[in-house]
Amino acid sequence: MDPIRRLFLTVAAAAVLPSTAFAQDVGLYPMTTTYGAELERGITISGEATRSLEPTDTGRWVYRFDVDSFVADIRESSRFRFEDQTVISERYRYSLEGFFLSNRYRKLDFDWNENVIVDRENNRRTDMSDHPGVQDQLGAQLQLWVDLRAGRETMEYVIPDEGDFKDYQFEVLREETLDTREFGKVETVVVKRVRDEDSPRTTLMWFAPEWDHLLVRLEQTNEDGEDFEIYLKRATLDGERIQP
């Protein structure tokens, strides 16, 4: 994945477990969050990204991710149903356009009647019958948030990946008081992405239970020196502004 996109994506993916695995029921509500980000590649590259979650008139939800910077613009969206605490992906769109970068586009439609994912950009159909819980990239990130709010401590996910599928695993490590840039000291739960022992990359995420497990920081370190951090700048959850 290109470093500009990794700068702003939080990670995740999705294979959904049955609702009986949840400790408590949780729902969705409108929200808007803005994150700052810094990528270290010999020099520091900074940027800002906005995520938003909104219901539609048809009973669906739309989750958006937008980046505007001097090097690249990203537009990413997921339309989905939310049933039994499960994000059911229906349509995913992604575009990256910028200076000195190859423009990238992705258009996926999830046909649950035929059990196929239709790739509109590459005119390809992928059978998903062996992956009944598959979700798109954004839907999976949202599912991770739902899982944490429901009390789960280990999560396993899968997302479409160039005509195939890719697995992800996460686990809750500990509770920690985090000294944030914008909000002072915040009590958080630390989540780690589980990788192979020989992986050169480590990814940690900090979620704030007092703000309904909102992501407040993500840190990824790499043995080759390419490190980045994402940090919360402002957020509105169900009409309520998060205050420092």
Backbone hydrogen bonds, N-H to C=O, Kabsch-Sander energy under -0.5 kcal/mol:
donor,donor_aa,acceptor,acceptor_aa,energy
6,R,2,D,-2.1
7,L,3,P,-1.7
8,F,4,I,-0.6
8,F,5,R,-1.3
9,L,5,R,-1.6
14,A,158,V,-0.7
15,A,156,E,-0.6
21,A,18,P,-2.0
22,F,19,S,-1.8
23,A,150,A,-1.6
24,Q,150,A,-0.7
31,M,53,L,-1.7
32,T,236,T,-2.2
33,T,51,R,-2.7
34,T,234,R,-2.8
35,Y,49,A,-3.0
36,G,231,Y,-2.7
37,A,47,G,-1.9
38,E,229,E,-2.3
39,L,45,I,-2.8
40,E,227,D,-3.7
41,R,39,L,-0.7
41,R,43,I,-2.7
45,I,39,L,-2.8
45,I,43,I,-0.5
46,S,44,T,-0.5
47,G,37,A,-1.8
49,A,35,Y,-2.6
50,T,66,D,-2.7
51,R,33,T,-2.9
52,S,64,R,-2.0
53,L,31,M,-2.6
54,E,62,V,-2.2
56,T,60,R,-2.8
59,G,56,T,-1.3
61,W,80,F,-2.4
62,V,54,E,-2.8
63,Y,78,S,-2.6
64,R,52,S,-3.0
64,R,62,V,-0.5
65,F,76,E,-2.7
66,D,50,T,-2.8
67,V,74,I,-2.3
68,D,48,E,-0.8
69,S,72,A,-1.0
73,D,97,E,-3.1
74,I,67,V,-1.9
75,R,95,S,-2.2
76,E,65,F,-2.1
77,S,93,R,-2.5
78,S,63,Y,-2.2
79,R,91,R,-2.9
80,F,61,W,-2.2
81,R,88,I,-2.2
83,E,81,R,-0.5
83,E,86,T,-2.0
86,T,83,E,-1.1
88,I,81,R,-3.2
88,I,86,T,-0.6
89,S,87,V,-0.7
90,E,79,R,-2.5
91,R,79,R,-1.9
92,Y,108,L,-2.9
93,R,77,S,-2.4
94,Y,106,R,-2.3
95,S,75,R,-1.9
96,L,104,R,-2.6
97,E,73,D,-2.3
99,F,71,V,-0.8
101,L,98,G,-1.0
103,N,101,L,-0.6
104,R,96,L,-2.1
106,R,94,Y,-2.5
108,L,92,Y,-2.6
109,D,118,V,-2.3
110,F,90,E,-2.3
111,D,109,D,-0.7
111,D,116,V,-2.7
112,W,110,F,-0.9
115,N,111,D,-1.0
116,V,111,D,-1.9
117,I,126,T,-2.5
118,V,109,D,-3.2
118,V,116,V,-0.5
119,D,117,I,-0.6
119,D,124,R,-3.7
120,R,107,K,-2.7
120,R,118,V,-0.9
121,E,107,K,-0.6
123,N,119,D,-0.9
124,R,119,D,-1.6
126,T,117,I,-2.4
128,M,115,N,-2.4
129,S,115,N,-0.6
131,H,128,M,-1.9
134,V,131,H,-1.9
135,Q,14,A,-0.8
135,Q,158,V,-1.1
140,A,136,D,-2.3
141,Q,137,Q,-1.5
142,L,138,L,-2.1
143,Q,139,G,-2.0
144,L,140,A,-2.0
145,W,141,Q,-1.5
146,V,142,L,-2.1
147,D,143,Q,-2.8
148,L,144,L,-2.2
149,R,145,W,-2.1
150,A,146,V,-1.7
151,G,148,L,-1.4
152,R,147,D,-2.3
155,M,170,F,-2.6
157,Y,168,Y,-3.5
159,I,166,K,-2.0
161,D,164,D,-2.8
164,D,161,D,-1.3
166,K,159,I,-2.5
168,Y,157,Y,-3.2
170,F,155,M,-2.8
171,E,192,K,-2.1
172,V,153,E,-2.8
173,L,190,V,-3.1
174,R,190,V,-0.9
176,E,188,T,-2.6
178,L,176,E,-0.7
178,L,186,V,-3.3
180,T,178,L,-1.0
180,T,184,G,-2.9
184,G,180,T,-0.5
186,V,178,L,-2.9
188,T,176,E,-2.7
189,V,207,F,-2.8
190,V,174,R,-3.0
191,V,205,M,-3.0
192,K,171,E,-2.8
193,R,203,T,-2.0
194,V,169,Q,-2.3
194,V,192,K,-0.5
195,R,193,R,-0.5
199,S,196,D,-2.0
202,T,221,T,-2.4
204,L,219,E,-2.6
205,M,191,V,-2.7
206,W,217,R,-2.8
207,F,189,V,-2.4
208,A,214,L,-2.5
211,W,208,A,-1.4
212,D,209,P,-1.6
213,H,208,A,-1.6
214,L,208,A,-1.1
216,V,206,W,-2.9
217,R,206,W,-1.3
218,L,230,I,-2.4
219,E,204,L,-2.7
220,Q,228,F,-2.8
221,T,202,T,-2.2
223,E,200,P,-1.5
225,G,222,N,-2.2
227,D,40,E,-1.0
227,D,225,G,-1.1
228,F,220,Q,-2.3
229,E,38,E,-2.2
230,I,218,L,-2.8
231,Y,36,G,-2.5
232,L,216,V,-2.2
233,K,34,T,-2.9
234,R,34,T,-1.5
236,T,32,T,-2.7
237,L,240,E,-2.7
238,D,30,P,-3.1
238,D,236,T,-0.6
240,E,237,L,-2.0
241,R,239,G,-0.5
242,I,235,A,-2.9
